[in-house]
């Protein structure tokens, strides 16, 4: 949930500033921006989450600095859709979404991000870097390896941020975008600003990770940590132990702790990024507009910090719609409301 709970301090600051300035302002946006609500009786309630439990045998491919583990379903000649998970989650967040899209003729690719599942570094000398631009470049490299020029990108948490980064910096590779919790970009300078105590409290784990005790504690208690984050981020999601354990297995990757710790320390300015990515980070710090067709989603019971849609709707200059997904849906929206998520992918493809 890295993305939501951690969800960019800059986004939070922007949200607070806009909310204070706008007061009761509702979504007033560009002519092509709309807001709608999806009734759970028409979407999420039509499919019972947890219907599917496995992707079967995963594929592996060398891509950039990684050997990427990924699931693939659907026809090989279908429109590519790349689904991107968050932290502390894995590809099983899309285990019910993928077959819905495959049934509609999409070629669905669900990769394990660096430090997760069967994804491995090709060299022990590669820095275990978790900064946002690097994770996005991993997906570009995967697309190159799979000979995919352009794909629909959809994700939540770390995955939503990664999809937003690609859509902003490489729009020629992104056919359309579905992003849970909207426009997610990390701005290190904005992140230096203190937040109100209640907001800082929501990011308790980031400060824990800033310490060596936190690193050791996360390494030792990965399952307990994931369970707590899931419960806080999705307070109305009644997942069972088997569902948790399927994803926690992916956190046992040998590089997982290093990637997670670097990611959060980098966000707080406590760890350096790699200099070769400085120009990309400068471009992201300018909050570039996303021009590709986009649908943003938000669950009505998301327990992770997240911005009000009014704070980011003007960051999408192409056709854009925001949807609130009702019915007790939390942070892990694709796993909790797979039908609604799949429908958003199909709809944005028609824009």
C-alpha positions in Angstrom: 0.0 0.0 0.0 3.0 1.9 -0.2 1.5 4.3 -2.5 -1.6 5.1 -0.5 -0.4 5.0 3.0 2.8 6.4 1.9 1.0 8.2 -0.7 3.1 11.1 -1.5 3.4 13.8 1.0 3.3 16.3 -1.8 -0.1 15.1 -2.9 -1.3 15.3 0.7 0.0 18.9 1.0 -1.6 19.9 -2.3 -4.9 18.3 -1.3 -4.9 20.1 2.0 -4.1 23.5 0.4 -6.7 23.1 -2.3 -9.3 21.9 0.2 -8.7 24.8 2.5 -8.8 27.3 -0.3 -11.8 25.8 -2.0 -13.8 25.0 1.1 -17.0 23.1 0.1 -16.0 23.3 -3.6 -17.1 20.2 -5.4 -15.4 18.9 -8.5 -15.2 21.9 -10.8 -12.9 20.9 -13.6 -12.3 21.0 -17.3 -15.1 20.3 -19.7 -14.0 16.8 -20.2 -13.9 15.9 -16.5 -16.8 14.1 -14.9 -17.5 12.4 -11.6 -19.8 9.5 -11.1 -20.6 7.0 -8.5 -20.9 3.3 -9.1 -23.5 1.4 -7.2 -22.0 -1.8 -5.7 -25.1 -3.7 -6.8 -24.1 -3.0 -10.3 -20.4 -3.7 -10.0 -18.5 -5.1 -7.1 -21.4 -7.0 -5.7 -21.8 -8.9 -8.9 -18.7 -10.9 -8.4 -17.5 -12.4 -5.2 -13.9 -11.4 -4.5 -11.7 -14.4 -4.0 -13.4 -16.5 -6.8 -9.9 -17.1 -8.2 -6.9 -18.0 -6.1 -4.0 -18.6 -8.6 -2.5 -17.5 -11.9 -0.9 -20.9 -12.3 2.6 -21.1 -13.6 4.3 -17.7 -13.9 6.6 -16.6 -16.8 10.0 -15.1 -16.5 11.8 -12.7 -18.9 15.0 -10.6 -18.7 14.1 -7.0 -18.9 16.5 -4.2 -18.1 18.2 -4.9 -14.7 15.7 -7.6 -13.8 14.5 -11.1 -14.6 10.8 -10.3 -14.2 8.3 -12.8 -13.0 4.8 -12.2 -14.4 1.5 -13.8 -15.0 -0.1 -13.6 -18.4 -3.7 -14.4 -19.4 -5.8 -13.8 -22.4 -5.1 -14.0 -26.2 -1.6 -13.1 -27.3 -2.9 -10.8 -30.0 -5.2 -8.9 -27.6 -4.8 -5.3 -26.6 -2.1 -5.3 -23.9 -3.1 -4.4 -20.4 -0.4 -4.2 -17.7 -1.7 -4.4 -14.1 0.6 -3.0 -11.4 0.3 -4.0 -7.7 1.3 -2.0 -4.6 2.9 -2.7 -1.2 2.5 -4.8 0.8 0.6 -6.6 -1.9 1.5 -8.6 -5.0 0.0 -9.8 -8.3 -2.8 -11.6 -6.4 -4.5 -8.2 -6.1 -5.6 -8.8 -9.7 -6.4 -12.5 -9.5 -10.1 -11.8 -10.1 -9.6 -8.8 -12.4 -7.4 -10.6 -15.0 -9.9 -13.3 -16.1 -12.6 -10.7 -16.5 -10.3 -8.8 -18.9 -9.1 -11.9 -20.6 -12.7 -12.9 -21.3 -13.1 -9.6 -23.2 -10.1 -10.3 -25.4 -7.3 -8.4 -23.6 -3.8 -9.7 -23.2 -3.2 -9.2 -19.5 0.3 -8.9 -18.0 0.7 -8.8 -14.3 4.3 -8.4 -13.2 5.9 -8.7 -9.8 7.6 -5.3 -9.1 11.3 -5.3 -8.2 11.8 -6.9 -4.8 8.6 -9.0 -5.0 7.7 -12.5 -6.0 9.9 -14.3 -8.6 11.4 -11.0 -9.9 15.2 -11.0 -9.4 18.1 -8.7 -10.2 20.4 -10.0 -12.9 23.4 -8.7 -11.1 24.4 -8.6 -7.4 26.2 -5.3 -8.1 23.0 -3.5 -9.1 21.9 -0.9 -6.4 18.6 -2.0 -4.8 16.9 1.2 -5.6 13.2 1.8 -4.9 12.8 5.4 -6.2 9.7 6.1 -8.4 11.4 6.7 -11.8 13.4 3.4 -11.5 10.3 1.3 -10.9 8.6 2.9 -13.9 11.7 2.2 -16.0 11.4 -1.4 -15.0 7.9 -1.6 -16.6 9.2 0.2 -19.8 12.0 -2.4 -20.0 9.4 -5.2 -19.5 7.3 -3.8 -22.4 10.4 -3.6 -24.6 11.3 -7.2 -23.7 7.7 -8.4 -24.5 7.7 -6.2 -27.7 4.7 -4.2 -26.5 4.9 -0.7 -27.9 1.8 0.7 -26.1 -0.4 -0.7 -23.3 -3.3 0.2 -21.0 -1.7 0.7 -17.6 -3.8 0.2 -14.4 -2.8 -0.1 -10.8 -3.0 1.0 -7.2 -0.6 2.1 -4.5 3.0 1.7 -5.9 1.4 0.4 -9.0 -0.7 3.5 -9.5 2.3 5.8 -9.0 4.3 3.7 -11.5 1.5 3.9 -14.0 1.1 7.7 -13.5 4.9 8.2 -14.0 4.9 6.3 -17.3 1.8 8.1 -18.5 3.4 11.5 -17.7 6.9 10.9 -18.9 6.3 8.4 -21.8 2.7 8.9 -23.0 3.6 7.2 -26.3 3.8 3.9 -24.3 0.5 4.4 -22.5 -2.8 3.9 -24.4 -4.9 4.8 -21.4 -4.6 4.8 -17.6 -6.6 3.6 -14.6 -5.3 4.9 -11.3 -6.6 4.2 -7.8 -6.4 7.4 -5.7 -5.7 9.6 -8.7 -2.5 11.5 -9.6 0.4 10.1 -7.6 3.9 11.6 -7.9 6.6 12.0 -5.3 8.1 15.5 -4.8 11.0 15.4 -2.5 11.1 19.1 -1.7 7.4 19.1 -0.9 7.9 16.1 1.2 10.2 18.0 3.6 7.3 20.1 4.8 5.7 18.9 8.1 2.1 17.8 8.2 -0.5 18.1 10.9 0.0 15.4 13.6 -2.9 13.3 12.6 -1.5 13.1 9.0 2.0 12.3 10.3 0.5 9.5 12.4 -1.0 7.8 9.3 2.6 7.4 8.0 4.0 5.9 11.2 5.6 3.1 9.3 7.7 5.5 7.2 9.4 6.8 10.3 9.8 3.2 11.6 11.5 2.3 8.3 13.9 5.3 8.8 15.6 3.4 11.6 17.7 0.2 11.6 15.3 -1.2 14.2 12.5 -0.7 11.7 14.4 -2.4 8.9 15.1 -5.4 11.2 11.6 -5.4 12.5 10.0 -5.4 9.0 12.4 -8.2 7.9 11.5 -10.3 10.9 7.7 -9.6 10.9 6.8 -9.3 7.2 3.5 -11.2 7.6 2.4 -9.4 10.7 3.3 -6.1 9.1 1.4 -6.9 5.9 -1.7 -8.0 7.9 -1.7 -4.8 10.0 -1.3 -2.6 6.9 -4.1 -4.4 5.1 -6.4 -4.0 8.1 -5.7 -0.3 8.4 -6.0 0.4 4.7 -9.1 -1.7 4.1 -11.0 -1.7 7.4 -14.1 -3.4 5.9 -12.3 -6.0 3.8 -12.7 -9.3 5.6 -9.8 -11.2 4.0 -8.9 -14.7 5.3 -5.5 -16.1 6.2 -5.1 -17.9 2.9 -5.6 -14.7 0.9 -3.0 -13.0 3.1 -0.5 -15.8 2.9 -0.7 -16.0 -0.9 0.6 -12.4 -1.1 2.9 -12.5 1.8 4.8 -15.3 0.0 5.8 -12.7 -2.5 7.4 -10.6 0.2 10.0 -13.3 0.9 12.0 -12.1 -2.2 15.6 -11.7 -1.1 15.7 -8.1 -2.2 12.3 -7.1 -0.8 13.4 -5.5 2.4 16.1 -3.5 0.7 13.8 -2.2 -2.0 11.0 -1.2 0.5 13.4 0.5 3.0 15.1 2.4 0.2 11.8 3.5 -1.3 10.5 5.0 2.0 13.8 6.5 3.1 14.2 8.1 -0.4 10.8 9.6 0.0 11.8 11.2 3.3 15.1 12.4 1.9 17.0 10.0 4.1 18.5 7.9 1.2 20.0 9.1 -2.1 18.6 8.2 -5.5 20.9 7.4 -8.3 22.3 10.4 -10.2 21.4 9.1 -13.7 17.7 9.4 -12.8 17.9 13.0 -11.5 16.5 14.5 -14.7 13.5 12.2 -14.6 12.8 13.1 -11.0 13.1 16.8 -11.8 10.5 16.4 -14.5 8.2 14.6 -12.1 8.7 17.2 -9.4 7.1 19.7 -11.8 3.9 17.7 -11.6 3.5 17.2 -15.4 0.0 16.8 -16.8 -1.1 13.4 -17.9 -2.5 13.6 -21.4 -3.7 10.1 -22.0 -7.4 9.0 -21.4 -7.7 8.3 -17.7 -10.2 7.0 -15.1 -9.3 7.4 -11.4 -11.0 5.3 -8.8 -11.5 5.6 -5.0 -13.0 3.2 -2.6 -15.5 4.6 0.0 -13.7 2.9 2.8 -10.0 3.5 1.9 -8.2 3.7 5.3 -5.0 4.9 3.8 -4.2 8.6 3.3 -5.5 9.7 0.0 -6.4 13.0 -1.7 -9.7 14.5 -2.6 -10.4 14.1 -6.3 -10.8 17.9 -6.6 -7.1 18.3 -5.8 -5.9 16.4 -8.9 -8.6 16.4 -11.6 -6.8 19.3 -13.4 -3.7 17.1 -13.7 -5.4 15.1 -16.4 -5.7 17.0 -19.7 -7.1 14.2 -21.8 -10.5 12.7 -21.4 -11.0 12.0 -17.7 -13.5 10.6 -15.3 -13.3 10.0 -11.6 -15.4 7.3 -9.9 -16.2 6.6 -6.3 -16.7 2.9 -5.6 -19.1 2.3 -2.8 -19.8 -0.8 -0.7 -17.0 -0.7 2.0 -14.2 -0.8 -0.6 -10.8 0.0 0.8 -7.2 0.6 -0.4 -6.7 -2.7 -2.4 -9.5 -1.8 -4.7 -8.9 -4.3 -7.5 -9.0 -7.2 -5.1 -11.9 -5.9 -3.1 -13.9 -4.7 -6.1 -12.6 -6.6 -9.2 -15.6 -6.1 -11.3 -15.5 -2.3 -10.9 -11.8 -2.2 -11.6 -12.1 -4.4 -14.8 -15.0 -2.2 -16.0 -12.8 0.9 -15.7 -10.1 -0.7 -17.8 -12.6 -1.7 -20.5 -14.3 1.7 -20.4 -11.1 3.8 -20.6 -10.0 1.7 -23.6 -13.0 3.1 -25.5 -12.1 6.7 -25.0 
